[in-house]
């Protein structure tokens, strides 16, 4: 609506780069409310937090799967949704929600077909979103991978029309937990290459904190090296996700894990962190809990320093082999990705999607590092023999490894 | 009770494990598959974001002894009520045991009555642990005398 000021904000990528240049980690919540007033209040609170922040608008899951009929029914019935229905709210409602925020907002959605979402965000003057043809297809949909690749090709082309377009790979977060880091790094790089091929010039590369700080630091060092090698001309930064698996239940444990992720981000030279809150294990966080998490993470980041070297246990070599093998399958990267999954040469552990081979499996070794138990048809070596067969109890144990480590030490824990 | 004993108890049952149309969570599905397999149940796992018509089609084709719906995204009650209507509208699935569990709405309220009256055979709250679910599966096997739905 013409009476409302358009959202004026620094470009997403430029803001992160400026913060990184002055040694400040950008922190960002996960946040999405169906109610426009609540969504705006959340964004304003994010902007006012004592930290360098970027705002988040997470969409509801009906929008994610493209079920706009269900969105409109829910809105008409006044029912609650689990995120902001960007495509179906009236244009003026969203324009007012976003008006004059003065800081960049990233639209987060999880969709294997983001075309309408990209059009909607561009329509509101936004330019930053995230995902990828693999990472928003295999874990979160039953859409055939080839279809998702085509949708994402078109979505990239739409988004690339905006001069400040920013796209983040979600490939470094596959399944949230129990995926060995070399595959996360390879998928993050491959999705970034896909974005670049389809016209996106400002790209962030994700990596989700896993189970072992040293291994995570090595993975991020590998990611940095491979961005330089395969997407050398992109305006790029790395984004770390605070642990996405089963989260500590105690406030001390939750904050300890958050602080560890913030320090990891700084040590490894990442520009941005997506935080988790003390409510994570219990329910969706309130705005206040999100602000507390942002400020806590920013404080923890200030106490950490960039590290110049990390141990090499082979993450870089494995990720390189995975990427080079995919690139050898076809001249077109989208086609190569489809071929790689169809033949199990990329294979995500515990992923139930019909296009994932499901022969690979990771496990946690005695030191808490994620290792390969079986690699399926991927061109890498399995680690030393792990447990024979996973049981329900064994799976729960592995899923709860990080929760246990942080909850059991939270009483001794004393500050960021 | 140990695993092998339970396996004998329910050997022969087949189950479909599935999420709902808008729900992308899958660790719950991976875990439930392992739990059921350890009870001796054969499992077809449909994975994330399964449209109602796919669930109905798979159930009509496979004729499972049990359908396990698991949802964590807060839309489970809305989507579950819609799904069970579609399942019960299929003549072959009128009496198929269908259960649902997880976090079923955004507000963590009690939806059991609504889901049961809509046609689910049981509703499992995610705070109650797995014992009630395991008991249900064992009872199902026991009720049959021999594996239900033997083909």
Interface residues (C-beta under 8 A of the other chain):
Chain A: X61 X62 X64 X65 X67 X70 X74 X79 X80 X81 X82 X110 X139 X140 X141 X142 X175 X176 X177 X283 X284 X350 X351 X352 X353 X354 X390 X391 X392 X395 X396 X399
Chain B: X21 X22 X23 X24 X26 X27 X29 X30 X31 X34 X35 X38 X45 X46 X47 X48 X49 X50 X51 X54 X73 X74 X75 X78 X105 X106 X107 X108
